[in-house]
Amino acid sequence: MSKHLRFFFEAGVPHTPLWPHEIDSPYGYPTDLERLPISSATRTELTRLCERFQSSMDWKNPAGPSPWSSMERELFDQESDAALEALRRELGDDWRVNDERVPWSW
């Protein structure tokens, strides 16, 4: 039986982009990266991306435009793609990680 995770970044959640399908997951809700069988390098990169994502919002005007340029968004997407690929590779076939990132709208 495979384990399922959802991959997306959430405003106000600076420590993990992973969310289980079940609220009572043994990996926490949201997922505690320390509980996953992944390398410290992947864990560090996922945390770095979450922290970086927080700066994509203008916290004084959350509904307003992002302070990020299109180049910053593109770089973030490339780095996120690479981190998701590493995560899937390290977790292996017993895991399914759904990419649920929302396309940039600003």
Secondary structure, 3 states (H helix, E strand, C coil): CCEEEEECCCCCCCCCCEEECCCCCCCCCCCCHHHCCCCHHHHHHHHHHHHHHHHHCCCCCCCCCCCCCHHHHHHHHHHHHHHHHHHHHHHCCCEEEEECCCCCCC
